[in-house]
Amino acid sequence: MLVPKPSESIYDPACGSGGMLIISYKHVENEHGRKEADKLFLFGQEANYKTLALAKMNLYIHDIRNAHLVLGDTLWL
């Protein structure tokens, strides 16, 4: 999570607007190039559907298409 590498999985259990996923993607893109950044497995979960929509839009604006975001609460048992 601190130094992501191509083909690794990154999961943010409370992704909010998707900032951590974007930063992880951009780090790999800067270090290894766009082609390798597209090999990342990006996963996020958010409990608020409006914030989830914002995260999806944020990733789309940054041209990141390899993320899978879902609605859910990580603390709900």
Backbone bond lengths (Angstrom), bond angles and torsions (degrees), N, CA, C in turn:
res aa  C-N    CA-C-N  psi(-1)  N-CA   C-N-CA  omega(-1)  CA-C   N-CA-C  phi
1 M - - - 1.440 - - 1.526 110.41 -
2 L 1.324 117.25 -32.74 1.456 119.69 -178.75 1.526 112.04 -78.63
3 V 1.330 116.27 -38.67 1.462 120.73 179.01 1.528 107.53 -133.67
4 P 1.337 116.99 80.11 1.471 119.61 -177.47 1.524 111.81 -66.49
5 K 1.325 114.34 149.44 1.455 121.61 178.59 1.529 108.93 -125.00
6 P 1.328 117.73 158.09 1.468 120.37 179.50 1.536 111.51 -53.91
7 S 1.297 116.46 145.35 1.466 125.74 177.99 1.528 113.65 72.54
8 E 1.323 118.96 6.11 1.448 120.83 175.35 1.527 110.19 -88.35
9 S 1.331 115.83 160.92 1.457 122.11 175.49 1.521 109.47 -98.44
10 I 1.319 115.63 138.08 1.458 121.41 176.98 1.521 106.70 -126.72
11 Y 1.320 115.65 125.83 1.460 121.34 -177.54 1.517 109.36 -124.89
12 D 1.318 115.93 128.94 1.467 121.93 175.37 1.526 106.90 -117.64
13 P 1.352 118.06 107.96 1.461 121.08 -174.93 1.525 114.34 -71.83
14 A 1.302 117.91 -14.20 1.468 122.45 176.70 1.525 106.42 -139.94
15 C 1.330 115.86 72.75 1.472 120.95 -165.53 1.523 115.00 -72.31
16 G 1.324 118.16 -15.50 1.463 118.30 179.59 1.520 111.01 55.22
17 S 1.315 117.20 -124.16 1.468 120.69 -178.97 1.523 112.72 -88.78
18 G 1.331 118.14 6.57 1.462 121.51 175.40 1.518 114.74 88.57
19 G 1.309 117.85 11.66 1.462 121.70 -175.34 1.514 114.73 -58.04
20 M 1.333 117.84 -43.88 1.459 119.72 -179.00 1.527 111.37 -65.97
21 L 1.311 117.03 -37.68 1.456 120.36 178.71 1.534 110.59 -66.04
22 I 1.311 116.53 -39.82 1.463 121.25 178.25 1.520 110.46 -65.35
23 I 1.327 117.44 -45.02 1.461 120.75 179.65 1.525 110.71 -63.23
24 S 1.318 117.82 -40.39 1.462 121.48 177.85 1.519 110.65 -62.25
25 Y 1.320 116.03 -45.26 1.461 121.01 179.07 1.530 110.75 -61.72
26 K 1.326 116.66 -47.45 1.466 121.51 -178.51 1.525 111.45 -63.65
27 H 1.330 117.32 -35.19 1.460 120.40 177.95 1.533 110.34 -62.13
28 V 1.324 116.43 -49.04 1.464 120.37 179.24 1.527 110.18 -64.33
29 E 1.327 117.23 -39.31 1.466 120.82 178.53 1.529 110.61 -61.76
30 N 1.320 118.45 -42.82 1.466 121.67 179.72 1.520 112.63 -68.56
31 E 1.339 116.67 -35.89 1.466 121.10 -177.14 1.535 113.01 -82.72
32 H 1.339 116.75 -36.33 1.468 120.17 -170.01 1.528 114.42 -126.63
33 G 1.313 118.31 -9.53 1.460 121.34 -179.10 1.521 112.98 101.01
34 R 1.311 114.83 162.60 1.467 122.28 -176.04 1.533 112.57 -61.62
35 K 1.324 116.20 -41.07 1.458 120.49 -177.76 1.535 111.28 -59.61
36 E 1.329 116.42 -40.86 1.466 120.75 178.50 1.528 111.60 -73.79
37 A 1.327 117.18 -34.74 1.468 120.42 178.14 1.528 110.54 -63.95
38 D 1.321 116.66 -32.89 1.467 120.17 179.07 1.526 112.31 -70.17
39 K 1.331 117.66 -10.99 1.463 121.55 177.54 1.528 112.28 -86.87
40 L 1.328 117.56 -4.80 1.469 120.74 176.98 1.523 110.42 -67.60
41 F 1.317 115.44 149.63 1.454 121.80 173.08 1.525 106.41 -106.78
42 L 1.323 117.12 104.88 1.461 122.27 -175.97 1.521 109.97 -104.94
43 F 1.338 115.99 123.75 1.455 121.70 -179.67 1.523 109.20 -128.50
44 G 1.320 115.79 139.98 1.454 120.54 177.76 1.517 110.81 -144.67
45 Q 1.316 114.92 154.13 1.454 121.54 178.61 1.523 107.71 -137.33
46 E 1.317 115.94 139.45 1.465 121.06 -179.58 1.520 108.64 -143.66
47 A 1.331 116.80 138.42 1.461 122.45 -176.56 1.524 112.77 -82.85
48 N 1.313 118.23 -25.50 1.463 122.67 -177.77 1.532 109.19 -97.82
49 Y 1.310 117.24 119.39 1.469 119.82 -174.49 1.529 112.94 -65.70
50 K 1.330 117.51 -30.47 1.471 119.24 177.78 1.526 110.90 -70.21
51 T 1.313 116.68 -39.78 1.461 120.67 177.32 1.524 110.08 -67.88
52 L 1.328 116.71 -36.95 1.463 120.78 176.46 1.524 110.19 -61.10
53 A 1.311 117.58 -43.30 1.460 121.39 177.80 1.526 110.57 -62.08
54 L 1.315 116.75 -39.45 1.462 121.25 177.06 1.528 110.69 -63.57
55 A 1.328 117.65 -41.74 1.461 121.48 178.52 1.530 111.08 -62.48
56 K 1.325 116.79 -44.14 1.461 119.93 178.83 1.522 111.04 -62.30
57 M 1.338 115.99 -41.44 1.461 120.24 178.24 1.533 110.40 -65.41
58 N 1.326 117.30 -41.12 1.454 122.18 -179.89 1.533 110.97 -61.52
59 L 1.324 116.83 -45.05 1.462 120.36 177.17 1.528 110.58 -64.11
60 Y 1.311 117.43 -40.11 1.465 121.45 178.60 1.530 110.93 -62.97
61 I 1.324 116.93 -43.10 1.469 121.29 179.05 1.530 110.59 -61.89
62 H 1.337 117.03 -35.15 1.461 121.20 179.07 1.537 111.95 -85.33
63 D 1.324 116.79 8.10 1.469 123.58 177.73 1.533 112.30 59.01
64 I 1.325 115.28 40.36 1.457 121.78 176.89 1.521 107.05 -107.38
65 R 1.321 115.99 112.36 1.463 121.07 -173.56 1.526 113.41 -107.86
66 N 1.332 117.86 -7.55 1.465 119.93 -174.03 1.529 112.58 -99.73
67 A 1.321 117.28 34.44 1.467 121.40 178.29 1.526 109.87 -110.10
68 H 1.306 114.95 144.83 1.459 121.39 176.97 1.524 107.21 -121.05
69 L 1.326 116.79 108.79 1.457 122.28 -178.37 1.524 109.64 -112.65
70 V 1.334 116.07 137.29 1.456 120.40 -179.31 1.528 110.81 -132.13
71 L 1.324 114.49 156.93 1.453 122.38 175.84 1.517 108.29 -84.80
72 G 1.324 116.70 126.59 1.452 120.32 177.96 1.515 111.64 175.80
73 D 1.320 115.15 160.92 1.450 122.32 -178.79 1.526 108.48 -113.80
74 T 1.314 117.05 116.18 1.470 120.84 -177.82 1.526 112.66 -69.39
75 L 1.321 117.63 -19.76 1.469 120.48 -178.22 1.518 113.17 -93.95
76 W 1.318 117.56 -6.70 1.458 121.40 -179.58 1.522 109.21 -78.43
77 L 1.301 117.05 127.73 1.467 121.38 -178.68 1.498 111.86 -106.27
